């Protein structure tokens, strides 16, 4: 039987029977359900076998996510710490430790007694033990790595509205762990994971239409932590997310500069593909700088051709992995649209159409359809009805987890259709846009934007 913080807290509260603990757990579950509006939480219970394993400290895996959240609400401690040694939650640790040999003093001063010109051998042994002891092992680090990857994998189906709380919880727990003592290698990995958690929150803040300062704060944290451990790829990823936020604030020159600063960190790294295609090419195209946009797209394609380990398919927009060739092409479609290269927009969209339609990325489908719809309006012979049909299907594809980029691009399509606002197809699209805006999850994304067409 292993002493954990969970067991210590349960014993301190005299909740040592499953019936007593279960009553308090149920009360916390109902309170959390009411607080969050997630009614399923009120139905979560604890089986006797689970409680016995928790008390014994015999966990192979962490409890399920909802159970973890209720435990955190009940005890005010991250679940990862609850099932660790009690001392892990303390802010700093006592400088004393039990002696390493029987009969010696029970505490050892950090400086300790000396033997003439040298330290007492017992003090040396104890100090060495303090230095190499780590309260966070490989299993816990792997747990957080897996949790962050799970957020990435579920992001395009859940969206920032449902996953931001989970990402915040991971970041908060990692911050707590960093206040403890760790081996250098473990501490370095915790810095990396904490930086990634901050990076995910920065990206979510952009997608959710949060105040720009929120995304910037998270980006700055990710960059600072990455800088301390020499993680250039994470620094580049954070620079790309900063550029993304500036792009959707319509600050195109700053978006280009932010992406360029990221590229300068390592121009031939695979992370530069995202910075060139998503950051520089799109921003420069918006600024009307055809030469600059073409140069950025060319470099992105050259890097893609020269990389042998790029992902396939349509990579998740929030992934820390390099852009897949199809994801790069999807971003170039947006840049080409801003440059009025209608033929190239339609050609590129056709090239990746099968991958996009077969992917799990609703947002990619929505955004590419909106770009293609806009291109159909920009043709020499506009196809208004087909453009509006595509626009409506795009909005329907991007409804389950609304994001700011879909809202912005959908409004731009409506503005491009200004010459045809009296036509039935455009009226139908306007109605779809109004419905999208009224979606419960769209409130934060839309914010104070009142550009939605009025009846």
N, C-alpha and C positions, 0 to 999 in steps of 0.2 A: 504494500500500500504506500503510495507516494503523496506527500503533503503538497497541496496546491493552494493557490489563493482562494479558489472556489471552496475547497473544503474548510479552510480557515474561516472564511466569512460565514459559511453555513453553521459552523460550530459556535462562533461568536454570537450568532443570532438564535441559537438553539432550535434550528430548523432541521434537525438531523434525521427525522423520519420523512419518508416520501410523502405522507399525508400532509404534514405541516408544510414542508417545502412546496408541495404542489398547490396548496392554498395560496401561498404568497406569489408563486409563479403565475397562477391563473389571474390573480388580481393585477399583476404587472402587465400581463398579456392584454387584458381588457382595457387598461389605462392607455397602453401604447396603441391599441386598435382605435380607440376614441381620438387620441391625439393626432394620429396620422391619417385616419379615415380608411385604413386598410382593415376591413372587418374580419378578414380571414384570420388575423392574428389572435382574435379572441378565442378561437377554437383550438389553438395550439396547446397541447398538454405534454407532460413528462411521464414516460413509462418508468416503472420501478427499476427495470434493468438499466435504463439509461442513467437514472439517478445513482444507482449503485456504482456504475462505472465511473461517473463523475467524482463521486466521493473517494473512490479508490485511486483516482488519477490514472486510470487505464484507458486512455483515449487513443484509438488508432487514427481517427479523423476528427476534425472539429464538428460540433453539432450543425444541423441544417441552418440555413441563413435566417429564417424567421425565429428559430429557437435562439440563435446567437443574439439577435436583436433584442429579444425579450430578456435574456440574461443580462445583457448590457444595460437595459433600462432598469432592471431590478437591482443590480449591484453598483451601477455607475462606473463600471470598469469594462474596457474592451475584452471581448471573449478570449482573444489570444492570450491576454494576461491572466484571465481567470483560471486557465488551466495550466499555467506555468507556476514556477516556484513563487511563494508569497513575496519574496524580496524583490521580484522583478517590477512590481508596481511602485516601489518606493522611488522617490526623487533623490537619486544618489544612494549610496550604500555606506553602512558604517565602515570606518577604517579599521575596525577590529574583526578578527576572525578566530574561531576556535583554534587552539594550538594543534600542531600537527603531531605532537607526541604526548602521551599520557603523563600527567604530573607537572607539565609546564604550565605557565600562567595562561589563563583563559583568554586573554587579549594580547595583541601585539601592537605596539605603537608603530605608525608608519615609518618612523625613523629608527625606533628600537634601541636597545642597549648596544654598546660596542665592545669588541674584544681588542683593547689597545687601539691600534690604528685601523682596525677592520670592524665590519659589522658582525653582530652576533649571528652565528649560522642559522639559528631558528628564525630570526628576523628575515634573513635572506630567503629562506624557503617559503615563509609566509608571504613575503612581498611578491615572489615569483608566482605563487599560486593566485594572488590577486590579479596579476597582470594577464595571465593566460586563461583565467576562468571566464567563460562567456555564458551568459544566461539565455542566449538565443542560439539555437543549433540550426543545422542545415534543414531540419524538418520544418521549423517555423518559417525560415526564410522562403523555403519552397512553397509553403502554404500561402504566403502573401504574393509570391510571384504568380501562383496559380489563380489567386483571387483577382489580381489585376488583369490577367489574360482573360478570365471569365467575363469581366466587364467589357473588355474590347470585343470579345466574341458576340456578346449579347447587345452591343450598343445600338446597332442599326435597327434592331427590332424593338428594343425597350426605349431608347432615346434618353436624353439628359433628364427628362422629367421623372423617370423612374430609377435611374442608376446614379444620379448625383449623390444621393444620400449614402449609398453603398460606398462610392469612391471617397466621400468625406470621412466615413467611418474607418476605412483602410488607412487613409492619410493620418487621421488622428491617432490611431493605434501605433503606426510607425513612428510618429513624433514621440510618443510616450516611450517606445522601445529605445529610441536614440538617446534618451536621457539616462539610460542604464549603461553598464560597462560591457564592452564587447571586444573580441579579438579584432585586429585591423581588417582582416578579410571580411568578417561578418559586418563590421561597421560600414565598410565600403559598399557592400551589397545593400544594406539598409538605406544608405544615402541614395543609391540608384533607384531602389523601389519607391522611396519617398518622393524622389524627383519625378518618377513616372506617374505616381498618384496625383501630384500637383499638375503635371502636364495634362493628364486626362481631364481634370477639373477645369483647366484653362480652356480646353477644346469644348467641353460641355457648356461652359459659360458663353462661348461664342455662339454655339448652336442654339442655346436657349434664349438668346437675346438679352443676356444680363448686362449690367453696366460695364463699359469697357475696362474700368479700373479693376474689376474682379478678375478677368482673364489675364490682365497684365501682371497682377500680383502673383497669380499662380505660375505664370510663365517665368517671372523673375526667380521664384523659388526653385523651379525645375532647373533653370540655368545655373543658379548658385550652387546647388547640390551637385549637379553634373560637373561643374568646374572644379569642385574640390576633389573629385575622384578621377578627373581626366576623361570623362565620358563625352567625347566630342559628338557622337551620334545623337545623344539626348539633347545636347545644347543645340544642335542643328534642328532637331524635331521641335524644340520649344520656339526657336526662331521662326520656323514655318507656321506654327500656331499663332504667334504674334502677328505675322504677316496676314494670315487668314482673317483675324479679327479686324485689322486695319482695312482690309479689302472690303469687308461688309459694313464698315463705317464710312465707306466711299473715300477713304484717305489713300488714294492709289499710289501717290509718290512715296509715302511713308511705308506702304505695304511692300513696294519694290525694294526700298532701302533695307527693310528688315530682312527680307528674303536674301538679298545680296550679301548682307553681313553674315548670314548663316552659311551661304555657299563658300564665303571666304575662309571659313574655319577648316574646310577640307574639300576643295573643288571637285575631286574625283571620287568622293565617297558616294555610295548609293543613296544616302539621305539627300544629297544635292538634287536628285531627280525631282523630288517633291517641291523643293524650294524653287527650282527653275520653272516647273510646269504649273504648279498651283500658285506659287508666290509671284515670281517675276513676270512670266509670260502673260498671265491674266491681268495683272496690274498695269503693265506697260501697254497692253492692248487697249485698256480703258483710257489711258492717257493719250492714245493715238500715236504711240511710238511704234510704228510697224517694224522698223529695223531692229529695235531692242527686243520686241516680242519674238520676232523670227529668230534672233540670235539665241534667246533663252530656250525656245522650243527645240532648236537644233541641238543645243548642248544636252538637253534632257534626253533627246532621242539617241544621241551618241553614247551617253552614259548607259542608257537602257540596253543598247546593242552590245556594249562592252562588258556588261555584268552577266555572269553565268549562274547566279543564284537568286534571281528575282522571283517573287511569288507569281503564281499563275492566277487566272481569273480576275475578278474585280475585288481587290483588297479592301478591307474595311477602311473607311475614311479616317478612323481614329487610331488605326494600328501603328505600332512603333516599327513595323517592318518597312522596308523600302517599297516604293510604289511599284505595282505590277505594270507591265506595258499597257494593259487595257485601262488601268486607272490613269496613267499618264495621258493616254489618248483622250480620255473623257475630259480631262482638264484643258487639253488643247482645243477641244471643241468649243469650250466657253471662250477661250482667247480668240479663236477664229471668228466666232460670232461677233465679238466686239470690233473686229477688223473688217466686218462686212464680207468675209470670205464664205459666202453662202454655199458654194459648191463644195468646198472643203469640209464645212460643217456636216453636210448631208452625207458625204463620202465617208468621213471618219465614223459617224454615227452608225452607218450601215456596216462598217467593218467590225464594230464591237457589239452589234445589236444582239446577237445570240448569247454572248457572255453576259450582257446586262440583263436580258430577260430571264436567263436561267439562274442568276445570282440571287442571294438573299437580301440584297441591298435595295430596299424600297426607295431610298433617297437617290441613289444613282439613276434608277429608272425615272423618277420624277424629274430630276434636274436635266438629264439628257433629253427627255421628251419636251421639256420647256424650251431648251436651247433649239431643238429641231423645229418646234412650233414657231419660234421667233424667226428662224431662218426661212421658213416657208412664207412668212409675211414680208421678208426682205428681198425675196426673189423679184426678178423683172416682171414676172407674172404671178402675183401673190395667190396662194391657195388658202384663202381665209377659213373656209369651212373645215378643211383638214387640220389646219393649225389649231383651231378652237377645240376640235375633237381630241387632238393630242394634249392640249392644255388641260382639258377636263380630266383625261385619264391620268395625267401627271399629278394633279391635285388629289385624285382618289388614291393613287399609289403612295402618296406621302402624308396620309392622314393619321395613321396609327401612332406616329411619334413626330409631330410637327417640329420643324426646325426653321431658323431664321432665313437660311439661304433659299429654301423653297418658297417661302413667303415673298422674299424680295424679288426673286426671278419671276414668280407668277404675276406679281404686280407689273413688272417691266413688260411682260407679254401683253397685258391688258393695255398698257400705255402705247405699245407699238401698234395695237389694233385700233387706235383712236379714229382713223378714217372710216372704220366700219362699225362704230358703236351702235348704229341703228339696225344692224343685221341680226336676225334671230340667233345665229351661231355664236355671235359675240355676247349677246344678252344671256344665252345659256351659260357661257363661260363665266360671265360676271356673277351669275347666281351661284355657280359652283365655288367661286372665290369667296363670296359672302358666307357660304356654308362652312368653308374651310376655316375662315376667321373665327366663327362661332364655336369651333371645336373646343371642348373644355381644356385640352392641353395646349391650345394655341395662344392662350391669354398672355403668358409671359413672352412668348416669341413675338407676338404682334405689338405688345406694349401699348404705347400711345400713338402708334401709326394708324392714321385714319384714311389712308389712301385707298382703302377698299371701295370699289364702285358702289354708288348709292342707287337705289331704285328711283 
